[in-house]
Amino acid sequence: MAIFAAATTALVAAATAAATPNVVVLFVDDMGIDQIAVPAEQRSYGYTGNNGTIKTPNIYRLAAEGIVFQNWYSGFHVCTPSRAAMMTGRLPVRSGIGAPNGIYAPDAPGPSQGNNVVFTAESVGGLPLNETTLAEALKPRGYATLCVGKWHLGQRDEFLPTSRGFDSYLGIPFSQDIGMSFWLPLDYDGKAPYQPVALPLLTNKTVLEQPADLFTIAQKYSDITTEFITANAESGTPFFIYLPFNHIHGPNSCGAAWCGQSARGPIGDAVEETDWVVGNVMNTIRSSSASTNTLVFFTSDNGSPQRPDGNTPLRGYKGSTWEGGYREPGIAWWPGKINPGSSTNALVATYDIFPTVLSVTNTPQPPVTLDGVDLSSVLFQSAGPKGHDCIFFYKYPHAATTATDPNNLAAVRCDDFKVYWYVDEGGPPGTQSGVQPQGKPLVFNLAEDPTETQPVGPESAAFKLAVAKAVAARKTHIASIIDVPNQNALGNNPDFLICGAPDSPSKYPQYPNCSLTPQYWNISICGSPNTKWCNQTASGGCPEDCPRFGPGSGPVPPPPPPPGPPLPPTPPIPPANSVGCFIDHVHGACDLPYVIQGHCVSVSRTVHYPITLETCNTLCYLTNASFKYFATQDAHGCFCGDSYGKFGAAPASDCNATCVGTHEICGGPNRNSVYKIQPLPA
């Protein structure tokens, strides 16, 4: 009986796990269909890594082990609306997101947004609270939920991820150009409402860094994500991870290890660092008990703005209704469920993630109209509908009068044919471009002409059939749209800025407002082992005297040194003083309990830069002579304690490993290794 009971318990546990698969959504910013590479047999066009100039081996493996989508569409052509669509399974017009103020609300409060349709650093609005996010849908099912990266659905507390179903959040709440940083050195006054203050990095709703250290942002995202996977896999808790990268939106930042590595330049460096994070996340899943019970989606929010090759061979770029603005890379992975090495031409969209996840997790749908469809039959090659019959492309021309004006629906794709009533700039000869109405609809057969260069003849039977089907679909869709409050029209208010250091103007008058971590304005670009990084970061190359660069058009002085006598000399740290590795937790706790400076606390104290072993040893000894251990974290962190290993000491083998980000353990000299304190000379 005991054996039977044990077997029954195991079967029940297995069935429960199967009914609650883990879900991971990897959501890249501004990535075009040709900026990653997948196996040639899984693609018809695109997916070449810009003809091999961008290396993405981890995404390549993800595709080889899963399914590649040739016709994956976003919910919109720019950031905020497309994210609203992904998070709710509904086109953004239903949540009042994406209508430009310049057309619908020219008198909106605060600095004008013009015709931009994304939330700013001062936005009043956000994703409406009556919309159900994917995290909110999954929480009642017992899911642990984590959001890491660019949110961009409202920066006010009530709109941030931890108010919308996520247990925890680490990230920049909007695009990394919506705030000043080392990589975006604007004038000191900022440019409201887009760059009024330094760029913030949040942990939940608390400012961790401002400006954010974009050199280490990918490492931080990788570390907290892999820790979350490991912890929940070990506890048997189903998890949902939404990882919307700040990469590869401009400015194209990256860690020093990636700068200058890609033959495609800075944009390629950012893609390759993104690929590295994808590899860390996927390898953690593969090596855990979650390896066979996790559904992973990889895609982008909209097309690439990179010209000329971000979306090759598609016409158009981010911000347009051409294929290059809406069609994205798309990959799904679930071992044992999805056939490896497969591909599909089904019409699918970002907003299909929502109903698909609800389906595979047996989660009830909210009582609203969903635009997404369940992709289970596509993913698992089973019986049932194969994606959409038609995909809808919104644009807001000046001819439109309300959010539900039919003119807003600029194009519809049904089957292989895409029908335009309005087109953007850069159309083929004979078209009325510039978001102008066509004399007759413009039709392309995308199966034969994905580049949209050869319009279908208006007298042909194919043209008439395509237009008739698109007109009918357009009419039915528009009839389902209900006017809702325009979130963009709520405008901007500087009271809703994120500011981690309101007193910074008096403390650091030489830096932009809200500079909580002023050390990140001054990052040495000389002495770098990679001179390409130096040349691409500082205009004009790297000066001989090696100044540090911050906001403005040239070098700025570093912040004044802290008061007090200089540190006494410290002898070199003997190799024998290295006693192990420590785990550096970005979410609020450290193995070494006392933080001199670094990202394990919400307030970093600028003591010295760069931090060396000798500097950190001295600071720890002077702080408390009883401290026994210390460790440095890159050139920015210094940690002390009379013990270490609070979260479990790292294996000895990790102490000689290169820093790869898995579980936030870095080994080797000066890379998060733990040392015994060396007493100072008398």
Secondary structure, DSSP 8 states (H G I E B T S, - for coil): -HHHHHHHHHHHHHHHHHHS-EEEEEEESS--TTSSB--GGG-SSS-BHHHHTS--HHHHHHHHTSEEESSEE-SSSSHHHHHHHHHHSS-GGGGT-S--HHHH-TT-SSS--TT--S--TTBS--S-TTS--HHHHHGGGT-EEEEES---S--SGGGSGGGTT-SEEEE-SS-TTSSBBTTB---TT-BTTTBSSB--EEETTEEEESS--TTSHHHHHHHHHHHHHHHHHHHT--EEEEEE--TTSSS----TTTTT-STT-HHHHHHHHHHHHHHHHHHHHHTSTTTTSEEEEEEESS----TTTTTTTSS--TTSSSHHHHEE-EEEE-TTTS-TTEEE---EEGGGHHHHHHHHTT----SS-------HHHHTT-SS--S-SEEEEE---TT--STT-GGGEEEEEETTEEEEEEE-SS--TT--TTTEEEEEEEEEETTT-TT--S---TTSHHHHHHHHHHHHHHHHHHHT------SGGG-B-GGG---S-TTHHHH-TTS-TT-S-GGGG-EE-SS-S-HHHHHHHSTT---TT--EE-SSSSB-------SS----------GGGEEEE-BB-TTS-BSSSEEEESTTSSS-----SS--HHHHHHHHHHH-TT--EEEEETTTEEEEES---TT----GGGGGS----GGGB--STTSSEEEE------
